Amino acid sequence: MSNEIVTDVVIIGGGPTGLFAVFELGLLDLKCHVVDILDRPGGQCAELYPEKPIYDIPGFPVVTGQQLVDNLMQQIAPFGPQFHFNRMITGLEKLTDGTFRLTTDAEEVFLTKVVVIAAGGGSFQAKRPPVEGIEAYEGKSVFYSVRKMEDFRDQDVVIVGGGDSALDWTLNLQPIARSLTLVHRRDAFKAAPASVSKMKELVMAGKINFLLGQIGRIEGNDGQLDHIHITMDSGDLSVPATRLLPFFGLTMKLGPVGDWGLELNDNLIAVDTEKFQSSVPGVFAIGDINQYPGKLKLILSGFHEAALMAQAAKAIVSPGERVVFQYTTSSTKLQKKLGVA
């Protein structure tokens, strides 16, 4: 099929553990595609505490979540991983030849010999606003992420929220939207100050609207919005809307992983401690989503698990190939791969 993506490894989850797995696999000449439900790399580090200091990463007396992610992205750049953001793996099937067929909610198909689940505590899923009947509009005119900006061109867009995602998409969609209204329950934001300043400049210039309030109810037919009612201190205000982007935060759920026939313990994937392989050969789990005796939920532990997993993955992708263990400090071969030789 023309839409099938063939690769050595698919990594589910783009947090620190998934990113370091790209590095370890890359040293062994394995090509990776990384799939994440978020719109950027970093997982919990980037989404929940980008400015929070972390003190137990070796070699860094202190590093923020975002700094760690930025460093990991720089580290894996020589291997050219392919990222697929705003995607959820919805199906996993093992074919007769041992290849795994993965499908996403964006109708992509991956064919791979190795699957690495590095999804933290599960997949981040958007919190649904407490608005009656909103389910009927989801996927048609109500969206919890932006996959194609063109879907918002010449639309009346309403964005609800005060975090980075809400402000980023306010700035990115304003040039192409017919109208754009940002709604937040208070006049204080948990977003980058520069983004907040730019948003306020657009409001002053009359290019976007900002309303202090909350979604009250929605109007439309057959899944297509036409108006949203905003509850404000001054009363109920009706706003034209053909697209709604509510950014109400994220919640963690195991998601479709629970339906893939893997052995689970308390909603965590049981693995061995030699390869960190699940009960299904070829499917590995590293980081906070796995479980084994003595498990510690540390980023450091995930890095260790990624290194051992990569050795086992190489044996699956290249059976019979002799792999000589090498150190990056002394191997010119590895240094050439990293572009430092």
C-alpha positions as YAML, in Angstrom:
chain: A
units: angstrom
residues:
- id: 1
  name: MET
  ca: [0.00, 0.00, 0.00]
- id: 2
  name: SER
  ca: [1.27, 3.46, -0.86]
- id: 3
  name: ASN
  ca: [0.52, 4.83, 2.61]
- id: 4
  name: GLU
  ca: [2.53, 2.15, 4.41]
- id: 5
  name: ILE
  ca: [5.68, 3.36, 6.17]
- id: 6
  name: VAL
  ca: [8.36, 0.69, 6.46]
- id: 7
  name: THR
  ca: [11.00, 1.12, 9.17]
- id: 8
  name: ASP
  ca: [13.20, -0.86, 11.55]
- id: 9
  name: VAL
  ca: [11.61, 0.41, 14.76]
- id: 10
  name: VAL
  ca: [8.50, 2.32, 15.76]
- id: 11
  name: ILE
  ca: [8.76, 4.07, 19.12]
- id: 12
  name: ILE
  ca: [5.46, 4.95, 20.76]
- id: 13
  name: GLY
  ca: [6.12, 7.97, 22.96]
- id: 14
  name: GLY
  ca: [8.41, 10.94, 22.47]
- id: 15
  name: GLY
  ca: [9.41, 11.64, 26.05]
- id: 16
  name: PRO
  ca: [13.02, 11.51, 27.31]
- id: 17
  name: THR
  ca: [13.12, 7.70, 27.38]
- id: 18
  name: GLY
  ca: [11.74, 7.40, 23.85]
- id: 19
  name: LEU
  ca: [14.16, 10.04, 22.59]
- id: 20
  name: PHE
  ca: [17.18, 8.35, 24.16]
- id: 21
  name: ALA
  ca: [16.02, 5.06, 22.63]
- id: 22
  name: VAL
  ca: [16.46, 6.74, 19.22]
- id: 23
  name: PHE
  ca: [20.09, 7.40, 20.16]
- id: 24
  name: GLU
  ca: [20.84, 3.87, 21.31]
- id: 25
  name: LEU
  ca: [19.12, 2.33, 18.29]
- id: 26
  name: GLY
  ca: [20.84, 4.78, 15.97]
- id: 27
  name: LEU
  ca: [24.27, 3.67, 17.19]
- id: 28
  name: LEU
  ca: [23.28, 0.21, 15.92]
- id: 29
  name: ASP
  ca: [22.14, 1.55, 12.52]
- id: 30
  name: LEU
  ca: [18.45, 1.07, 13.23]
- id: 31
  name: LYS
  ca: [16.08, 3.64, 11.74]
- id: 32
  name: CYS
  ca: [13.23, 4.91, 13.92]
- id: 33
  name: HIS
  ca: [9.86, 6.55, 13.55]
- id: 34
  name: VAL
  ca: [8.51, 8.16, 16.73]
- id: 35
  name: VAL
  ca: [4.75, 8.51, 17.25]
- id: 36
  name: ASP
  ca: [3.33, 10.74, 19.98]
- id: 37
  name: ILE
  ca: [-0.14, 12.00, 20.80]
- id: 38
  name: LEU
  ca: [1.26, 15.42, 21.75]
- id: 39
  name: ASP
  ca: [2.16, 18.15, 19.26]
- id: 40
  name: ARG
  ca: [5.86, 18.32, 20.21]
- id: 41
  name: PRO
  ca: [8.61, 16.07, 21.60]
- id: 42
  name: GLY
  ca: [9.27, 15.77, 25.30]
- id: 43
  name: GLY
  ca: [6.31, 13.95, 26.85]
- id: 44
  name: GLN
  ca: [5.59, 14.90, 30.44]
- id: 45
  name: CYS
  ca: [8.83, 16.89, 30.72]
- id: 46
  name: ALA
  ca: [7.80, 19.31, 27.99]
- id: 47
  name: GLU
  ca: [4.05, 19.30, 28.58]
- id: 48
  name: LEU
  ca: [3.66, 19.28, 32.36]
- id: 49
  name: TYR
  ca: [6.84, 20.78, 33.81]
- id: 50
  name: PRO
  ca: [9.06, 22.37, 31.15]
- id: 51
  name: GLU
  ca: [10.48, 24.85, 33.69]
- id: 52
  name: LYS
  ca: [10.64, 22.43, 36.62]
- id: 53
  name: PRO
  ca: [14.22, 21.68, 37.74]
- id: 54
  name: ILE
  ca: [15.38, 18.05, 37.67]
- id: 55
  name: TYR
  ca: [18.29, 17.13, 39.92]
- id: 56
  name: ASP
  ca: [18.94, 13.43, 39.26]
- id: 57
  name: ILE
  ca: [20.11, 13.36, 35.62]
- id: 58
  name: PRO
  ca: [23.76, 12.19, 35.55]
- id: 59
  name: GLY
  ca: [26.16, 14.97, 34.63]
- id: 60
  name: PHE
  ca: [23.60, 17.73, 35.20]
- id: 61
  name: PRO
  ca: [23.49, 19.16, 38.74]
- id: 62
  name: VAL
  ca: [20.23, 20.77, 37.62]
- id: 63
  name: VAL
  ca: [18.37, 20.83, 34.31]
- id: 64
  name: THR
  ca: [14.81, 21.83, 33.44]
- id: 65
  name: GLY
  ca: [12.47, 19.46, 31.68]
- id: 66
  name: GLN
  ca: [12.62, 21.49, 28.47]
- id: 67
  name: GLN
  ca: [16.41, 21.79, 28.58]
- id: 68
  name: LEU
  ca: [16.68, 18.02, 28.90]
- id: 69
  name: VAL
  ca: [14.39, 17.51, 25.92]
- id: 70
  name: ASP
  ca: [16.31, 20.08, 23.86]
- id: 71
  name: ASN
  ca: [19.60, 18.33, 24.63]
- id: 72
  name: LEU
  ca: [18.17, 14.93, 23.71]
- id: 73
  name: MET
  ca: [16.86, 16.30, 20.41]
- id: 74
  name: GLN
  ca: [20.33, 17.64, 19.64]
- id: 75
  name: GLN
  ca: [21.87, 14.30, 20.59]
- id: 76
  name: ILE
  ca: [19.67, 12.25, 18.25]
- id: 77
  name: ALA
  ca: [19.80, 14.68, 15.32]
- id: 78
  name: PRO
  ca: [22.57, 12.73, 13.49]
- id: 79
  name: PHE
  ca: [20.23, 9.75, 13.17]
- id: 80
  name: GLY
  ca: [17.39, 11.66, 11.49]
- id: 81
  name: PRO
  ca: [14.39, 10.11, 13.28]
- id: 82
  name: GLN
  ca: [10.98, 10.76, 11.75]
- id: 83
  name: PHE
  ca: [8.38, 12.22, 14.12]
- id: 84
  name: HIS
  ca: [4.61, 11.86, 13.84]
- id: 85
  name: PHE
  ca: [2.94, 14.20, 16.32]
- id: 86
  name: ASN
  ca: [-0.75, 14.48, 17.21]
- id: 87
  name: ARG
  ca: [-1.05, 10.77, 16.51]
- id: 88
  name: MET
  ca: [-2.23, 7.81, 18.54]
- id: 89
  name: ILE
  ca: [-1.40, 4.22, 17.68]
- id: 90
  name: THR
  ca: [-4.79, 2.56, 17.68]
- id: 91
  name: GLY
  ca: [-3.97, -0.91, 16.40]
- id: 92
  name: LEU
  ca: [-1.15, -3.44, 16.61]
- id: 93
  name: GLU
  ca: [-1.14, -6.67, 14.61]
- id: 94
  name: LYS
  ca: [1.63, -9.24, 14.22]
- id: 95
  name: LEU
  ca: [1.79, -10.61, 10.68]
- id: 96
  name: THR
  ca: [2.78, -14.16, 9.77]
- id: 97
  name: ASP
  ca: [6.33, -13.12, 8.82]
- id: 98
  name: GLY
  ca: [6.91, -11.55, 12.24]
- id: 99
  name: THR
  ca: [6.41, -7.97, 11.04]
- id: 100
  name: PHE
  ca: [4.17, -5.71, 13.10]
- id: 101
  name: ARG
  ca: [1.48, -3.67, 11.41]
- id: 102
  name: LEU
  ca: [0.63, -0.51, 13.37]
- id: 103
  name: THR
  ca: [-2.21, 1.84, 12.52]
- id: 104
  name: THR
  ca: [-2.82, 5.37, 13.79]
- id: 105
  name: ASP
  ca: [-5.94, 7.44, 14.27]
- id: 106
  name: ALA
  ca: [-4.74, 9.47, 11.28]
- id: 107
  name: GLU
  ca: [-5.00, 6.36, 9.06]
- id: 108
  name: GLU
  ca: [-1.25, 5.90, 8.77]
- id: 109
  name: VAL
  ca: [0.17, 2.39, 8.60]
- id: 110
  name: PHE
  ca: [3.62, 1.34, 9.83]
- id: 111
  name: LEU
  ca: [5.35, -1.94, 9.06]
- id: 112
  name: THR
  ca: [8.18, -2.68, 11.48]
- id: 113
  name: LYS
  ca: [10.10, -5.56, 13.01]
- id: 114
  name: VAL
  ca: [10.30, -3.93, 16.45]
- id: 115
  name: VAL
  ca: [7.85, -1.91, 18.53]
- id: 116
  name: VAL
  ca: [9.07, 0.08, 21.52]
- id: 117
  name: ILE
  ca: [6.42, 1.40, 23.90]
- id: 118
  name: ALA
  ca: [7.83, 4.38, 25.79]
- id: 119
  name: ALA
  ca: [4.55, 6.06, 26.63]
- id: 120
  name: GLY
  ca: [5.21, 7.01, 30.24]
- id: 121
  name: GLY
  ca: [2.14, 6.33, 32.37]
- id: 122
  name: GLY
  ca: [0.07, 5.95, 29.21]
- id: 123
  name: SER
  ca: [-1.12, 8.26, 26.49]
- id: 124
  name: PHE
  ca: [-2.00, 11.88, 27.11]
- id: 125
  name: GLN
  ca: [-5.61, 12.46, 26.19]
- id: 126
  name: ALA
  ca: [-7.34, 15.80, 26.06]
- id: 127
  name: LYS
  ca: [-9.84, 16.68, 28.77]
- id: 128
  name: ARG
  ca: [-13.28, 17.27, 27.34]
- id: 129
  name: PRO
  ca: [-15.01, 20.51, 28.35]
- id: 130
  name: PRO
  ca: [-18.16, 20.07, 30.44]
- id: 131
  name: VAL
  ca: [-20.43, 21.16, 27.60]
- id: 132
  name: GLU
  ca: [-23.64, 19.29, 26.84]
- id: 133
  name: GLY
  ca: [-23.66, 17.57, 23.45]
- id: 134
  name: ILE
  ca: [-20.06, 18.38, 22.50]
- id: 135
  name: GLU
  ca: [-19.36, 14.75, 21.58]
- id: 136
  name: ALA
  ca: [-21.45, 15.08, 18.41]
- id: 137
  name: TYR
  ca: [-19.12, 17.80, 17.11]
- id: 138
  name: GLU
  ca: [-15.79, 16.17, 17.92]
- id: 139
  name: GLY
  ca: [-13.67, 15.45, 14.88]
- id: 140
  name: LYS
  ca: [-15.89, 17.58, 12.66]
- id: 141
  name: SER
  ca: [-15.76, 21.09, 14.10]
- id: 142
  name: VAL
  ca: [-14.43, 20.52, 17.63]
- id: 143
  name: PHE
  ca: [-10.78, 19.49, 17.83]
- id: 144
  name: TYR
  ca: [-8.35, 18.96, 20.69]
- id: 145
  name: SER
  ca: [-5.23, 19.39, 18.56]
- id: 146
  name: VAL
  ca: [-4.29, 20.87, 15.20]
- id: 147
  name: ARG
  ca: [-3.18, 18.32, 12.64]
- id: 148
  name: LYS
  ca: [-3.67, 20.36, 9.47]
- id: 149
  name: MET
  ca: [-3.67, 24.13, 9.67]
- id: 150
  name: GLU
  ca: [-5.55, 24.28, 6.38]
- id: 151
  name: ASP
  ca: [-8.60, 22.85, 8.15]
- id: 152
  name: PHE
  ca: [-8.84, 26.20, 9.95]
- id: 153
  name: ARG
  ca: [-8.35, 28.51, 7.00]
- id: 154
  name: ASP
  ca: [-11.21, 31.00, 6.48]
- id: 155
  name: GLN
  ca: [-13.01, 29.63, 9.55]
- id: 156
  name: ASP
  ca: [-14.41, 31.38, 12.62]
- id: 157
  name: VAL
  ca: [-12.07, 29.89, 15.20]
- id: 158
  name: VAL
  ca: [-12.63, 29.93, 18.96]
- id: 159
  name: ILE
  ca: [-9.74, 28.79, 21.17]
- id: 160
  name: VAL
  ca: [-10.31, 28.16, 24.87]
- id: 161
  name: GLY
  ca: [-7.47, 28.02, 27.37]
- id: 162
  name: GLY
  ca: [-4.54, 29.94, 28.81]
- id: 163
  name: GLY
  ca: [-1.56, 27.63, 28.41]
- id: 164
  name: ASP
  ca: [1.15, 27.32, 25.79]
- id: 165
  name: SER
  ca: [-0.97, 25.28, 23.38]
- id: 166
  name: ALA
  ca: [-3.82, 27.81, 23.44]
- id: 167
  name: LEU
  ca: [-1.52, 30.79, 22.95]
- id: 168
  name: ASP
  ca: [0.69, 29.10, 20.34]
- id: 169
  name: TRP
  ca: [-2.28, 28.17, 18.16]
- id: 170
  name: THR
  ca: [-3.85, 31.59, 18.65]
- id: 171
  name: LEU
  ca: [-0.73, 33.13, 17.13]
- id: 172
  name: ASN
  ca: [-0.33, 30.49, 14.40]
- id: 173
  name: LEU
  ca: [-3.94, 30.41, 13.22]
- id: 174
  name: GLN
  ca: [-4.67, 34.13, 13.37]
- id: 175
  name: PRO
  ca: [-3.18, 34.87, 9.91]
- id: 176
  name: ILE
  ca: [-5.38, 32.28, 8.15]
- id: 177
  name: ALA
  ca: [-8.61, 32.35, 10.17]
- id: 178
  name: ARG
  ca: [-11.59, 34.46, 9.10]
- id: 179
  name: SER
  ca: [-11.97, 35.43, 12.74]
- id: 180
  name: LEU
  ca: [-10.31, 34.23, 15.93]
- id: 181
  name: THR
  ca: [-11.52, 34.52, 19.49]
- id: 182
  name: LEU
  ca: [-9.47, 33.47, 22.52]
- id: 183
  name: VAL
  ca: [-11.48, 32.64, 25.64]
- id: 184
  name: HIS
  ca: [-9.96, 32.20, 29.08]
- id: 185
  name: ARG
  ca: [-11.54, 32.20, 32.50]
- id: 186
  name: ARG
  ca: [-9.06, 34.73, 33.91]
- id: 187
  name: ASP
  ca: [-6.70, 37.43, 32.73]
- id: 188
  name: ALA
  ca: [-3.58, 35.47, 33.69]
- id: 189
  name: PHE
  ca: [-1.85, 32.88, 31.52]
- id: 190
  name: LYS
  ca: [0.40, 29.85, 32.00]
- id: 191
  name: ALA
  ca: [2.14, 30.45, 28.70]
- id: 192
  name: ALA
  ca: [5.45, 31.91, 27.56]
- id: 193
  name: PRO
  ca: [5.44, 35.64, 28.33]
- id: 194
  name: ALA
  ca: [6.48, 36.45, 24.76]
- id: 195
  name: SER
  ca: [3.43, 34.61, 23.42]
- id: 196
  name: VAL
  ca: [1.14, 36.44, 25.83]
- id: 197
  name: SER
  ca: [2.60, 39.78, 24.75]
- id: 198
  name: LYS
  ca: [2.11, 39.00, 21.07]
- id: 199
  name: MET
  ca: [-1.48, 37.91, 21.72]
- id: 200
  name: LYS
  ca: [-2.25, 41.18, 23.53]
- id: 201
  name: GLU
  ca: [-0.72, 43.15, 20.65]
- id: 202
  name: LEU
  ca: [-3.06, 41.36, 18.22]
- id: 203
  name: VAL
  ca: [-6.02, 42.18, 20.48]
- id: 204
  name: MET
  ca: [-5.03, 45.86, 20.60]
- id: 205
  name: ALA
  ca: [-4.70, 45.86, 16.80]
- id: 206
  name: GLY
  ca: [-8.20, 44.43, 16.45]
- id: 207
  name: LYS
  ca: [-6.94, 41.26, 14.73]
- id: 208
  name: ILE
  ca: [-8.26, 38.85, 17.37]
- id: 209
  name: ASN
  ca: [-10.80, 38.98, 20.18]
- id: 210
  name: PHE
  ca: [-10.14, 38.08, 23.79]
- id: 211
  name: LEU
  ca: [-13.04, 37.23, 26.10]
- id: 212
  name: LEU
  ca: [-12.86, 36.69, 29.84]
- id: 213
  name: GLY
  ca: [-15.27, 33.85, 30.47]
- id: 214
  name: GLN
  ca: [-16.10, 30.18, 29.91]
- id: 215
  name: ILE
  ca: [-17.95, 28.08, 27.35]
- id: 216
  name: GLY
  ca: [-21.62, 27.92, 28.24]
- id: 217
  name: ARG
  ca: [-23.24, 26.04, 25.38]
- id: 218
  name: ILE
  ca: [-22.76, 25.38, 21.67]
- id: 219
  name: GLU
  ca: [-25.04, 25.58, 18.65]
- id: 220
  name: GLY
  ca: [-24.94, 23.85, 15.29]
- id: 221
  name: ASN
  ca: [-26.28, 20.99, 13.18]
- id: 222
  name: ASP
  ca: [-24.95, 17.60, 12.06]
- id: 223
  name: GLY
  ca: [-21.64, 18.06, 13.85]
- id: 224
  name: GLN
  ca: [-20.99, 21.51, 12.41]
- id: 225
  name: LEU
  ca: [-20.79, 24.42, 14.83]
- id: 226
  name: ASP
  ca: [-22.11, 27.86, 14.00]
- id: 227
  name: HIS
  ca: [-22.17, 29.66, 17.39]
- id: 228
  name: ILE
  ca: [-20.72, 29.30, 20.86]
- id: 229
  name: HIS
  ca: [-22.21, 30.96, 23.92]
- id: 230
  name: ILE
  ca: [-19.66, 32.34, 26.35]
- id: 231
  name: THR
  ca: [-20.63, 32.84, 29.99]
- id: 232
  name: MET
  ca: [-19.16, 36.12, 31.24]
- id: 233
  name: ASP
  ca: [-19.62, 38.27, 34.32]
- id: 234
  name: SER
  ca: [-21.64, 40.66, 32.18]
- id: 235
  name: GLY
  ca: [-23.90, 37.90, 30.87]
- id: 236
  name: ASP
  ca: [-24.13, 35.39, 28.04]
- id: 237
  name: LEU
  ca: [-22.43, 36.35, 24.76]
- id: 238
  name: SER
  ca: [-22.97, 34.52, 21.44]
- id: 239
  name: VAL
  ca: [-19.84, 34.23, 19.27]
- id: 240
  name: PRO
  ca: [-19.71, 32.97, 15.65]
- id: 241
  name: ALA
  ca: [-17.71, 29.75, 15.56]
- id: 242
  name: THR
  ca: [-17.16, 27.10, 12.91]
- id: 243
  name: ARG
  ca: [-14.11, 25.61, 14.66]
- id: 244
  name: LEU
  ca: [-13.56, 25.13, 18.39]
- id: 245
  name: LEU
  ca: [-10.21, 24.26, 19.97]
- id: 246
  name: PRO
  ca: [-10.60, 23.62, 23.73]
- id: 247
  name: PHE
  ca: [-7.27, 23.27, 25.55]
- id: 248
  name: PHE
  ca: [-8.45, 22.12, 28.98]
- id: 249
  name: GLY
  ca: [-5.34, 20.15, 29.83]
- id: 250
  name: LEU
  ca: [-4.47, 16.50, 29.50]
- id: 251
  name: THR
  ca: [-5.12, 13.32, 31.40]
- id: 252
  name: MET
  ca: [-3.15, 10.08, 31.37]
- id: 253
  name: LYS
  ca: [-4.81, 6.87, 30.20]
- id: 254
  name: LEU
  ca: [-3.41, 3.51, 29.16]
- id: 255
  name: GLY
  ca: [-5.41, 3.84, 25.94]
- id: 256
  name: PRO
  ca: [-5.37, 1.21, 23.17]
- id: 257
  name: VAL
  ca: [-2.22, -0.42, 24.59]
- id: 258
  name: GLY
  ca: [-4.47, -2.32, 26.96]
- id: 259
  name: ASP
  ca: [-6.10, -4.12, 24.02]
- id: 260
  name: TRP
  ca: [-2.92, -5.43, 22.40]
- id: 261
  name: GLY
  ca: [-2.70, -8.75, 24.25]
- id: 262
  name: LEU
  ca: [0.30, -7.77, 26.36]
- id: 263
  name: GLU
  ca: [0.67, -9.08, 29.89]
- id: 264
  name: LEU
  ca: [-0.22, -6.26, 32.28]
- id: 265
  name: ASN
  ca: [0.31, -5.71, 35.99]
- id: 266
  name: ASP
  ca: [-1.75, -2.87, 37.45]
- id: 267
  name: ASN
  ca: [-2.11, -1.32, 33.97]
- id: 268
  name: LEU
  ca: [1.66, -1.47, 33.41]
- id: 269
  name: ILE
  ca: [3.40, -3.69, 30.85]
- id: 270
  name: ALA
  ca: [5.25, -6.63, 32.38]
- id: 271
  name: VAL
  ca: [8.77, -7.03, 30.97]
- id: 272
  name: ASP
  ca: [11.91, -9.06, 31.61]
- id: 273
  name: THR
  ca: [15.03, -7.36, 32.94]
- id: 274
  name: GLU
  ca: [17.41, -8.66, 30.27]
- id: 275
  name: LYS
  ca: [15.80, -7.07, 27.22]
- id: 276
  name: PHE
  ca: [12.78, -5.21, 28.64]
- id: 277
  name: GLN
  ca: [10.68, -7.22, 26.24]
- id: 278
  name: SER
  ca: [6.96, -7.70, 26.84]
- id: 279
  name: SER
  ca: [5.07, -10.98, 26.69]
- id: 280
  name: VAL
  ca: [4.90, -10.50, 22.90]
- id: 281
  name: PRO
  ca: [8.33, -11.04, 21.29]
- id: 282
  name: GLY
  ca: [9.42, -7.96, 19.38]
- id: 283
  name: VAL
  ca: [7.37, -5.58, 21.53]
- id: 284
  name: PHE
  ca: [9.43, -3.81, 24.18]
- id: 285
  name: ALA
  ca: [8.36, -1.45, 26.95]
- id: 286
  name: ILE
  ca: [10.73, 1.05, 28.54]
- id: 287
  name: GLY
  ca: [10.27, 3.88, 31.01]
- id: 288
  name: ASP
  ca: [7.38, 4.45, 33.38]
- id: 289
  name: ILE
  ca: [4.96, 2.26, 31.42]
- id: 290
  name: ASN
  ca: [6.76, -0.98, 32.26]
- id: 291
  name: GLN
  ca: [6.84, -3.08, 35.40]
- id: 292
  name: TYR
  ca: [9.36, -5.56, 36.81]
- id: 293
  name: PRO
  ca: [10.67, -6.44, 40.29]
- id: 294
  name: GLY
  ca: [12.60, -3.53, 41.74]
- id: 295
  name: LYS
  ca: [11.40, -1.03, 39.15]
- id: 296
  name: LEU
  ca: [12.17, 2.62, 39.91]
- id: 297
  name: LYS
  ca: [10.26, 5.27, 37.97]
- id: 298
  name: LEU
  ca: [13.24, 7.46, 37.16]
- id: 299
  name: ILE
  ca: [14.35, 8.96, 33.85]
- id: 300
  name: LEU
  ca: [17.73, 7.38, 34.60]
- id: 301
  name: SER
  ca: [16.10, 3.93, 34.71]
- id: 302
  name: GLY
  ca: [14.43, 4.54, 31.37]
- id: 303
  name: PHE
  ca: [17.79, 5.41, 29.79]
- id: 304
  name: HIS
  ca: [19.31, 2.15, 31.08]
- id: 305
  name: GLU
  ca: [16.35, 0.16, 29.79]
- id: 306
  name: ALA
  ca: [16.66, 1.82, 26.36]
- id: 307
  name: ALA
  ca: [20.29, 0.75, 26.06]
- id: 308
  name: LEU
  ca: [19.58, -2.93, 26.77]
- id: 309
  name: MET
  ca: [16.45, -2.90, 24.62]
- id: 310
  name: ALA
  ca: [18.44, -1.61, 21.63]
- id: 311
  name: GLN
  ca: [20.82, -4.57, 21.73]
- id: 312
  name: ALA
  ca: [17.90, -7.00, 21.64]
- id: 313
  name: ALA
  ca: [16.16, -5.01, 18.90]
- id: 314
  name: LYS
  ca: [19.27, -5.22, 16.71]
- id: 315
  name: ALA
  ca: [19.19, -9.02, 16.94]
- id: 316
  name: ILE
  ca: [15.59, -9.03, 15.70]
- id: 317
  name: VAL
  ca: [16.08, -6.59, 12.82]
- id: 318
  name: SER
  ca: [19.42, -8.09, 11.73]
- id: 319
  name: PRO
  ca: [19.35, -11.77, 12.78]
- id: 320
  name: GLY
  ca: [22.70, -13.51, 12.57]
- id: 321
  name: GLU
  ca: [24.68, -10.28, 12.27]
- id: 322
  name: ARG
  ca: [27.60, -10.16, 14.67]
- id: 323
  name: VAL
  ca: [27.48, -6.99, 16.72]
- id: 324
  name: VAL
  ca: [30.68, -5.84, 18.37]
- id: 325
  name: PHE
  ca: [30.03, -3.73, 21.45]
- id: 326
  name: GLN
  ca: [31.78, -0.38, 21.12]
- id: 327
  name: TYR
  ca: [32.25, 2.76, 23.20]
- id: 328
  name: THR
  ca: [31.53, 6.20, 21.76]
- id: 329
  name: THR
  ca: [34.68, 7.51, 23.48]
- id: 330
  name: SER
  ca: [36.99, 5.23, 21.49]
- id: 331
  name: SER
  ca: [35.14, 4.01, 18.40]
- id: 332
  name: THR
  ca: [35.82, 6.11, 15.31]
- id: 333
  name: LYS
  ca: [32.97, 4.24, 13.60]
- id: 334
  name: LEU
  ca: [30.47, 5.47, 16.17]
- id: 335
  name: GLN
  ca: [32.00, 8.94, 16.19]
- id: 336
  name: LYS
  ca: [31.51, 9.17, 12.43]
- id: 337
  name: LYS
  ca: [27.84, 8.31, 12.89]
- id: 338
  name: LEU
  ca: [27.60, 11.11, 15.41]
- id: 339
  name: GLY
  ca: [29.43, 13.54, 13.14]
- id: 340
  name: VAL
  ca: [32.24, 14.20, 15.63]
- id: 341
  name: ALA
  ca: [35.07, 12.12, 14.11]
...
